[in-house]
Structure formats: C-alpha cells, structure tokens
Amino acid sequence: MGYFDQGGSNASAPQVDFSRLPRHVAIIMDGNGRWAKKRGLPRTAGHAAGAETFRTIATYCKEIGLEYLTVYAFSTENWKRSAEEVGAIMGLLKKYLLEAIAKMERDRVKMRFFGDLTPLSPELQKLCRQTEEISQRYEGCQVNICLNYGGRDEIVRAARAFALDCLAGRAEPEKLDPERFGAYLYSGGVPDPDLIIRPSGELRVSNFLLWQSAYSEYYFTDVLWPDFSKEELHRALAAYQRRSRRFGGVN
C-alpha cells in the first residue's frame, strides 16, 4: 500500500509506511459513556456507537494487513456498573457474535477471546466458542477480544496453572522463565503488542495486558472511542513509526 499522507498534498503531514506496520496493535476502547453524555444520550447509546467503531477499525486492520488486533471490550471490574449498562453491553456482544458468525466465510477474520468467560450466560459462552472454532481455519488478521479480562487476574491464573502443573509433575519450578510463563497466559502463542492505543484522554493502563506490555509503545489521544476513525489510527501508526524501540538496549 506504500505511504498514506494524512494531509493530501501537505508534505509535512504524518505518513504511514504500510510496508512496516507493527505486528500487533492493542486498543483500550474507552470513552463510550462520555461520548453519550456529551450528546445527552444514555450510556447504552455510547456502547452501541463504540461497537460500530470496533467493527470499522477491525475490518480496516485486516484490509491493511495487520497481523493481530487486541481490544479491551469488558474488564473484570466492569461488572460493578449498573445492571442496565452491563445488560446492554452483553446484548451488543451477542448481536456482534451472531453477525460475525453469519459473515465469517466472507470476512475470514480469526477471533480469540482473552478472559474468564464462565460468568457469561451459557448462550454467550457457546457463541464465543463457536466463533473461535470456525475461525481456526482462517489465515491473516487475528482479532483478540478481551472479555471479562483483567491483567492481574490473568497473571494470577497463569501462576496457579503453573503451580498445578508442578504439583502434577508436568513442570519444574526451576525451569520457569518468561517465555514458559507466557504460554500460561490467555495470550499464549500471540506476540506481545508493539503498540497500545488509549483513546478518551485517560493516561493509565487500566489493568490491560500488564505482562505483555513490558516493551509496548503507548499512544494516547483525547478522541473518544466512538469517534475513533481510520485517520486517528493512521496518526497512531505514524507516531509509532517515528519512535526508536530499544527494548532496554542502547541507541
């Protein structure tokens, strides 16, 4: 695809070199509630708008050849929200999964879920499993949806799983290293994110991919998630490409 120039003929505008995209981009989809409040709408309307933005961005990431996209859809702490809001989010998830399953042969996007799905309704759990099973045969962009996910919870669960393997004689404590431990995480087999994008103006990581983000580059923007566009993604990618990643080394 070559370069994308945000400013058309403006040579000083940020450019994206699509021949050297990051392998893995992660996004904290934040700002739905504030987007709705600014418009005098219920928070549920913000989540509906945010779901459409996710659909647009996920499709576009596939089009430009991104290998992995991970999104923070629902955290372990989000259950504290009102029953109405949680119900609306779960309803949107059901709607998206039904549509995704119906269109998977056309779109051919791989999907995985990171998180503890057991608190979800049996119907939603079944749809999540069905989506993952169908998409296993696809190649190309993989979309990871963090659902009932928390970074600390993920690490604790991984530690428990490793401890159980040690007790069962399947693993040895002295042989544990970061690579082996990473295989116990929800993201096992997926490369760590190169770039993490946080819309909405907040400047925190919010318990997202704590282990995997050790050397990720962060991009923060005031744009609320429902207003996040392809152009805003281009800005994030252009900013990432201007940085020098040293992974603790020297220049």
C-alpha positions in Angstrom: 0.0 0.0 0.0 3.0 2.3 0.3 2.6 5.5 2.3 -0.5 7.2 3.5 -0.3 11.0 3.7 -2.9 12.4 6.1 -2.6 15.9 4.7 -3.0 15.1 1.0 -0.6 17.4 -0.7 0.8 18.6 2.7 4.2 17.1 2.8 4.6 17.8 6.5 1.7 15.7 7.5 2.4 12.4 9.3 2.8 9.4 7.0 2.2 5.7 7.5 4.5 3.2 5.8 2.2 0.3 5.3 5.2 -2.0 4.4 6.4 -1.8 8.0 3.3 -1.9 10.2 3.6 -3.2 13.8 2.6 -6.9 14.0 0.3 -6.4 16.9 -1.8 -3.4 17.9 -3.9 -3.3 21.1 -6.6 -0.8 21.9 -8.3 0.2 25.1 -11.8 1.1 23.8 -12.6 3.9 26.2 -14.9 6.9 26.2 -18.3 5.4 25.2 -20.1 6.8 28.2 -18.6 10.3 27.9 -19.4 10.3 24.2 -23.1 9.6 25.0 -23.2 12.1 27.9 -21.9 14.9 25.7 -24.9 14.3 23.4 -27.5 13.9 26.1 -27.9 10.2 25.3 -27.9 7.2 27.6 -24.6 5.4 28.1 -26.0 2.4 26.2 -26.1 4.6 23.1 -22.4 5.2 23.5 -21.7 1.5 23.7 -23.7 0.9 20.5 -21.7 3.6 18.7 -18.5 2.1 20.1 -19.4 -1.3 18.8 -19.8 0.1 15.3 -16.4 1.8 15.6 -14.9 -1.5 16.6 -16.4 -3.2 13.6 -15.0 -0.5 11.3 -11.5 -0.5 12.8 -11.2 -4.3 12.9 -12.2 -4.6 9.3 -9.7 -1.9 8.3 -6.9 -3.6 10.2 -7.5 -6.7 8.2 -7.5 -4.6 5.0 -4.1 -3.0 5.7 -2.5 -6.4 6.6 -2.2 -6.1 10.4 -1.4 -9.5 11.9 -3.0 -9.0 15.3 -5.5 -6.6 16.9 -6.4 -6.9 20.5 -9.2 -4.9 22.1 -10.3 -4.3 25.6 -14.1 -4.9 25.5 -15.1 -5.7 29.1 -12.9 -5.8 32.2 -13.3 -7.8 35.4 -14.2 -4.5 37.1 -16.9 -3.6 34.6 -19.4 -5.8 36.5 -19.6 -3.0 39.0 -21.6 -0.9 36.5 -25.4 -0.8 36.6 -27.3 -3.9 35.6 -28.8 -2.0 32.7 -25.4 -1.0 31.3 -23.9 -4.5 31.7 -27.0 -6.0 30.1 -26.7 -3.6 27.1 -23.0 -4.5 26.6 -23.8 -8.2 26.7 -26.7 -7.7 24.3 -24.3 -5.9 21.9 -21.8 -8.7 22.2 -24.5 -11.3 21.3 -25.6 -9.2 18.3 -22.0 -8.8 17.1 -21.2 -12.5 17.5 -24.3 -13.6 15.6 -23.4 -11.2 12.8 -19.8 -12.3 12.8 -20.7 -16.0 12.6 -23.0 -15.3 9.7 -20.3 -13.4 7.8 -17.2 -15.3 8.8 -16.8 -17.1 5.5 -16.9 -13.7 3.7 -14.7 -11.8 6.2 -12.4 -14.6 7.2 -11.1 -12.9 10.3 -9.7 -15.1 13.1 -11.1 -14.4 16.5 -10.0 -15.3 20.0 -11.2 -14.4 23.5 -8.9 -13.5 26.3 -10.5 -13.6 29.8 -12.7 -15.8 32.0 -15.9 -16.4 30.1 -17.6 -18.5 32.8 -19.6 -15.6 34.3 -21.2 -15.0 30.9 -24.5 -16.6 30.0 -24.4 -20.1 28.6 -25.6 -18.7 25.3 -22.8 -16.1 25.1 -20.2 -18.7 26.1 -21.4 -21.0 23.3 -21.3 -18.2 20.7 -17.7 -17.3 21.8 -16.6 -21.0 21.5 -18.4 -21.3 18.1 -16.7 -18.2 16.8 -13.2 -19.4 17.8 -13.8 -22.9 16.4 -15.0 -21.6 13.0 -12.1 -19.1 12.7 -9.4 -21.6 13.4 -9.1 -22.4 9.7 -8.6 -18.8 8.6 -5.3 -17.1 7.9 -4.4 -13.5 8.2 -5.6 -10.9 10.8 -6.5 -12.3 14.2 -8.7 -10.2 16.4 -8.4 -10.9 20.2 -11.3 -9.7 22.3 -10.6 -9.2 26.0 -13.8 -10.1 27.7 -14.2 -10.3 31.5 -10.4 -9.7 31.4 -8.0 -8.2 33.9 -4.2 -8.2 33.7 -3.6 -9.0 37.3 -6.2 -11.7 37.2 -4.6 -13.2 34.1 -1.2 -13.4 35.8 -2.6 -14.9 39.0 -4.5 -17.6 36.9 -1.3 -18.3 35.0 0.7 -18.7 38.2 -2.0 -21.1 39.6 -1.9 -23.2 36.4 1.9 -23.4 36.5 1.8 -24.4 40.2 -0.8 -27.2 39.5 1.5 -28.5 36.7 4.4 -28.6 39.1 2.3 -30.5 41.6 1.3 -32.9 38.9 4.9 -33.4 37.8 4.3 -31.8 34.4 6.5 -28.8 35.1 9.6 -28.0 37.2 9.8 -24.7 39.2 13.5 -24.1 38.4 12.8 -24.3 34.7 10.3 -21.4 34.7 11.4 -18.4 32.6 9.4 -15.6 31.0 8.8 -17.5 27.8 7.4 -20.5 29.6 5.3 -18.4 31.8 3.9 -16.5 28.9 2.5 -19.7 27.5 0.2 -20.0 30.5 -1.4 -16.6 29.8 -4.6 -16.1 27.8 -2.4 -14.7 25.0 -0.2 -17.8 24.8 1.1 -18.1 21.3 0.4 -14.5 20.4 3.3 -12.0 20.1 3.3 -9.1 22.6 1.7 -5.9 21.4 4.0 -3.5 19.7 1.6 -0.5 20.1 -1.1 0.1 22.6 -3.6 2.9 21.8 -5.6 4.6 24.6 -8.4 6.9 23.4 -10.5 9.2 25.6 -7.8 11.3 27.2 -7.0 9.0 30.1 -3.4 8.4 30.9 -3.4 5.0 32.5 -3.1 1.3 31.5 -6.3 0.2 33.4 -5.1 -3.4 34.1 -4.7 -4.2 30.4 -2.1 -6.7 29.2 0.2 -6.0 32.1 2.6 -8.8 31.4 2.5 -8.4 27.6 3.0 -4.6 27.5 6.5 -4.7 29.1 8.0 -3.1 26.0 5.0 -1.8 24.1 4.8 1.7 22.8 1.8 3.7 24.0 -0.2 6.2 22.1 -2.7 8.4 24.0 -5.4 10.5 22.3 -8.2 12.7 23.6 -10.6 11.3 20.9 -13.4 9.3 22.5 -13.7 5.7 21.2 -16.9 6.1 19.2 -15.2 9.0 17.3 -12.0 7.0 16.7 -11.5 6.8 12.9 -9.2 5.3 10.4 -7.4 8.7 10.3 -6.8 8.5 14.0 -5.4 5.0 13.6 -3.1 6.4 11.0 -1.9 9.1 13.4 -1.1 6.4 16.0 0.7 4.3 13.5 2.7 7.2 12.2 3.7 8.2 15.7 4.8 4.6 16.4 6.9 4.5 13.2 8.8 7.7 14.3 9.9 6.0 17.5 13.0 4.0 18.2 12.4 0.8 20.0 15.4 -0.3 22.0 14.0 -3.0 24.4 16.3 -1.8 27.2 19.4 -1.6 24.9 21.3 1.5 23.7 20.7 3.6 20.7 
